[in-house]
C-alpha cells in the first residue's frame, strides 16, 4: 500500500462577506515512511483564489502502516481581507486517509495555539 491523498479545501471571507486573499502553507512535522516510500518535510503553499478558496491535495498521515504515526501537518495561514487586519495563525492537523476531500475547518483545533 502507498500513501493515500486527501484534498483539503476551505473558503476564507472577511467579516463583511468579501473574499479574503493570502495563502495557507502546509508542512510535515517529520518524515513519513510507508511501503518503501518516504515523504520528506517540505512546504506546500496553497494560494487563495479570487473567491478566497483553497484546494490542496495532501498525503494522509493516518494511513495504516505509516511510520511514525506521530507525523502531523503544520498549517500556517497568512490571510487578509478588505475589511480587517491580516491574520497569521499556526495549527497542527491530521489528514484522514483518502481519496476524497475534507474541509480544513473540520480539522482545526477549537483554540489557536497560545489562545
MARBAGU-801048 format. One record per residue (C-alpha): x, y, z; chain. Coordinates in nm, 3 decimals. Each point is the difference from the previous one (the first is absolute). Example, Ala and Ser with C-alpha at 12.3 -4.5 7.8 and 13.67 -1.06 7.14 Angstrom:
residues 2
       x       y       z cadena
   1.230  -0.450   0.780      A
   0.137   0.344  -0.066      A
This chain:
residues 115
       x       y       z cadena
   0.000   0.000   0.000      A
   0.122   0.354  -0.070      A
  -0.104   0.334   0.146      A
  -0.354   0.109  -0.074      A
  -0.078   0.360  -0.086      A
  -0.280   0.214   0.140      A
  -0.084   0.343  -0.138      A
  -0.024   0.266   0.270      A
  -0.241   0.282  -0.090      A
  -0.124   0.315   0.170      A
  -0.136   0.348  -0.076      A
   0.109   0.315   0.188      A
  -0.211   0.317   0.019      A
   0.025   0.337   0.172      A
  -0.253   0.105   0.265      A
  -0.192   0.181  -0.276      A
  -0.026  -0.318  -0.210      A
   0.261   0.105  -0.256      A
   0.251  -0.256  -0.126      A
   0.326  -0.006   0.192      A
   0.343  -0.018  -0.160      A
   0.324  -0.161   0.109      A
   0.139  -0.349   0.035      A
   0.001  -0.313   0.212      A
   0.326  -0.193   0.038      A
   0.005  -0.369   0.097      A
   0.323  -0.159   0.132      A
   0.053  -0.350   0.139      A
   0.142   0.003   0.352      A
   0.220  -0.303  -0.079      A
   0.060  -0.247  -0.280      A
  -0.256  -0.274  -0.065      A
   0.090  -0.345  -0.136      A
  -0.223  -0.269  -0.143      A
   0.054  -0.293  -0.238      A
   0.349   0.110  -0.104      A
  -0.101   0.364  -0.058      A
   0.107   0.290   0.222      A
  -0.161   0.343  -0.014      A
   0.236   0.270   0.127      A
  -0.116   0.316   0.176      A
  -0.033   0.289  -0.245      A
  -0.228   0.300  -0.032      A
  -0.306  -0.030  -0.223      A
  -0.168   0.337  -0.049      A
  -0.359   0.043  -0.116      A
  -0.090   0.352  -0.114      A
  -0.358   0.115   0.047      A
  -0.184   0.048  -0.330      A
  -0.220   0.303  -0.082      A
  -0.281  -0.154   0.209      A
   0.225  -0.050   0.305      A
   0.009  -0.376  -0.056      A
   0.282  -0.257   0.023      A
   0.012  -0.359  -0.120      A
   0.323  -0.188   0.081      A
   0.065  -0.376  -0.026      A
   0.207  -0.131   0.293      A
   0.134  -0.345   0.089      A
  -0.191  -0.151   0.290      A
   0.192  -0.034   0.323      A
  -0.253  -0.257   0.127      A
   0.040  -0.274  -0.262      A
   0.053  -0.349   0.148      A
   0.370  -0.090   0.001      A
   0.123   0.361   0.008      A
   0.306   0.044   0.220      A
   0.017   0.200   0.219      A
  -0.364   0.044   0.099      A
   0.096   0.326   0.173      A
   0.054   0.196  -0.324      A
  -0.237   0.295  -0.038      A
  -0.058   0.276  -0.252      A
   0.088   0.348   0.128      A
  -0.240   0.260  -0.143      A
   0.110   0.364  -0.022      A
  -0.244   0.245  -0.143      A
   0.057   0.358  -0.106      A
  -0.343   0.136  -0.086      A
  -0.113   0.357  -0.072      A
  -0.342   0.147  -0.065      A
  -0.112   0.336  -0.129      A
  -0.181   0.070   0.327      A
   0.255  -0.117   0.256      A
   0.357  -0.037   0.112      A
   0.216  -0.286  -0.134      A
  -0.029  -0.324   0.198      A
   0.295  -0.232   0.052      A
  -0.063  -0.324   0.192      A
   0.162  -0.342   0.041      A
  -0.175  -0.333   0.062      A
   0.084  -0.369  -0.021      A
  -0.234  -0.241  -0.178      A
  -0.035  -0.366  -0.082      A
  -0.112  -0.073  -0.357      A
  -0.235  -0.300  -0.024      A
   0.059  -0.278  -0.254      A
  -0.115   0.073  -0.354      A
  -0.118   0.019  -0.259      A
  -0.248   0.279   0.049      A
  -0.021   0.352   0.134      A
  -0.014   0.145   0.349      A
  -0.066   0.356   0.112      A
   0.294   0.154   0.184      A
  -0.240   0.148   0.256      A
  -0.097  -0.349   0.117      A
   0.368  -0.087   0.066      A
   0.099   0.310   0.198      A
   0.016   0.004   0.379      A
  -0.269   0.202   0.176      A
   0.257   0.237   0.149      A
   0.301   0.155  -0.183      A
   0.342  -0.070   0.151      A
   0.057   0.241   0.287      A
  -0.372   0.094  -0.001      A
